[in-house]
Amino acid sequence: MSNSTEVKIYSDKKDVVKALAKEILKLSKSSEQNRFNILLSGGNTPTELFKRLSKKYAETIEWDRIHLWWGDERCVSPENENSNYKQAFDFLISQVPIPEANIHRIKGENEPDEEAMRYAGEIEQNLTFRGTNPVFDLVLLGLGEDGHTASIFPDELELFEDERICAVATHPLSGQKRITITGKVLNNANRVFFLVTGAGKSQRLSEIMNDEDAAKLLPAYYISPTNGNLIWYIDEAAAQKIK
């Protein structure tokens, strides 16, 4: 893990979500840029975050400055219940005054390899670069029970060395195709926030924090921003095995 890593532990998921939503509000107001690029994740905890942002901050966040992107997407239509875009649309995008032009979804209904190239091009056209990779202002990530993050799975760790912005990944159990942002781009962000809640994540989180040999098998271990900050937002259930 990076020396700049910070771990914030809260009593439960509700408090994690409250703290993270408040931090997003603060960042959106403090930025001197005309736009603030956020890379979203899927999963249950982000759903609660989306609900909090839409109910509490629909009128206070300057949504015309916010641009939403996705760290990964299943190769399904945007109406599919498994779509990360649909999740964000239902609980956030449709509830706040964000311009349609600020929504940059991965088109999971397209042919995967072609869409990975198209989305990479859209990122290139819209984001500034640091070195050879684009810079997201904020990356939100989750932790899978197998240690995956975005759609980089334990059997595809080479995606952390991939020179492309986007790649096609395959879920190791279902065989489902997914489009994911690659590791070098994730690690080039200004800020990376992990959202991890629930006892089901406690073993993997303990390995990442305490057991380097075990952690080296887990994609989430390799998230270490080169020029940015990494903050873990976790609840006590997820933190119970951390020494």
N, C-alpha and C positions, 0 to 999 in steps of 0.2 A: 504493500500500500504506500501511497505517497506520503511524504513528510508533512504535506499541507492538508492532510485529511482531518476533518472535524466530525465528531460523532455527537449527535443531539438525541437524547432519549426522553420520550414523553410517556405519560401514564397509559395512554391508549391511542387507538387509531384516530379518534376524534380530535385529540389534542395535536397529533402529528399534522393532520390536515389543516387545522386552524393556524398553526405556526408557519406552515409552508405557504398557505394562501397569503398570509400577512407579509411574508418575505417577498413574494411575487409582486404584491402591490408596491412595496417599498422599492424594489428594483425597477419597476416600470416607471415610477415617478422620478427616481434619481438619475436614470440614464440621460445623458446629454444627446444621444443619438435621435434621429428622426424616427427610427424604427428599432424594435426590440424583437429579435428572433428567438422563439422558444421551440424546442424540439420536444414533442410529447411522447409519452409511453402509453401502453395499454395496461389492462389489469384492473383489479377491484379497487385498490387504493386510489389510483388516479380518478376513478369515477366519483369517489367521495370528494376529491379535490375539485373536480369540475363543478360539482354541486355547490360547494362552498364558494367558489369564485363567482358563480352565476347569481347566487342568492345574496351574498354579502357585498360583492364588489362590482356588480353590473354597472353601477353609475359612477364609481370612483376610479376605476382603472381606465386609462386613456386607450381604449380599444383600437382607435384608429392608428396607433403606433405599434400595436402588437401584431406580429406575423407568426402564424402557427404552422409548424412542420411536424412530421412524424418520424420517429426513430426506426419504426418497422411497421409492416402491414402484412396481414395474411392475404393470399391471392384469392380474394373473394370480392363480390360486388359491394358498393358502398351501402346497400340496403341490408346486407347480410348481418345477422346478429353477432357474428364473430369479427366484424370489421372494427378495427381500432378507430377509424374515422367516424363510423356511426356512433360509437360510444361517446366520442368527444362532441359530435354534432348534437346528439340527443340531450346531453347534460350540460353543455357549455355553449357551443357556437350558436345554437338556436335560441339561446336565452339572453345573449348579450349583444350590444350594438357594434359588432366587429364587421368591417367591410368584407364583402365576399372576395375581393381581390387579395385580401390578407390571409386567405386560407389556401394552404399549399398541400393538398393531400396526395398520398401515393395512390395511384389508380390500380387497385388490386385486381380489377376486372381485365386488365390488359395482359398481354403475353409477358411473363415475368422478366426475361432478360431484356426485352425492349423497354419495359417500364423502368427497370433499374437504370438504364442509360438515360431515359427521358428525365427521370427525377433528378439524377445527378446533374444534368444540364440545367434544370430549373434552379437548383441550388447554386450552381456556378454563376448563373446570371444575376442572382439576387443577393448573395452574401459576399462580404469582404473576405480576403484570404490572409492567413498568417503562414508564411512559408508556402508549401504546396497544397495546403488544405483549407477549406472554408471554416469560418468561425461562427458558431452559434453563441448567442449571448447567454442562453440557459438551456441545459439539457436535463430533462427529467427522465430518470431510469427506474425500473423496477428490478427485483431479484426473483428469478424463478426458483422453485424448490430444487431444481437440478443445478442451480448456479448460473443459469444463462441470464443474459441481459440484452435488451433490444431483441433481435432474433439471431444472436450469436450463441450457438449451442456448444456444449463441451467437446463435441467431435469436430468442431469447425473453428478452432482457436486461430487458425491461419488468417482468419478475417481481421485479426488485429494487426497484421502486417500487410494487408491488401492495399494496393495503391489506389484502388477505385474509391469513389465516394459512396456508391451503393453496390450491393451484390445480392444475388439470390441465394437464400439459405433453405435448408430442408429440415423440418422438424424430425428429430431422430426416432420418434415413436410412430407418429401418424403419417409421416412421409409428405406432409403438406408443404407446399412451396410458400416461402415468405420473402419479402424484399426488406433488406435491412441496411441501415447506415453502417459503415465499417468502423473498425476500432480506431484508426488514426484520426478520423473525423471526430468521433466522440471525444477523444483525448485532446483535441485542439480547441475545445470549447472554453469560454471564459469562466463558466461555472457548470458544475455537474452536481445535481441533487439526486440522491437515491431515496426512494420512498419504500420502506420495508416495514410491514406490520404482520403480526400474527405469529403464533408459536410454530407454525409449519415452516417458517423461514429461519428459525433459531439455530438449527444445526449448521446450515450453510453459512450463516452470518458469523457464527463462532469460528468456523474454519477460515473464513476470509480474514478475520481479526486476529486469530490466535495460532493458526496452524499453517505455516507457509507451504509445507509439502503438500498438504491436502488442497490448499487454496490454489496452487498452480494448475490444478485440473479444472478450475472454475472460471468461466469467462469474466464474471463480475470482478474478479481479483485484478484483472488487467486494466480496469478503468482507473487511470491515474493522469489527470490533466497536466500537460506539459507546461502550460502557461496560465493555468486557471486554478480555481478552488474546487475541492471535492468535499461535499457535506452529506453525511448520512442522517436522514430523518427516520428514526425508528421508534417503535413503542416497546414497552417493558416486556411484552410477550416475546417479541422477536429478539430482544437483548438478553434474555434470561440465561443463555449459556456463554455469554461473553465474560472473560475473566477480568 
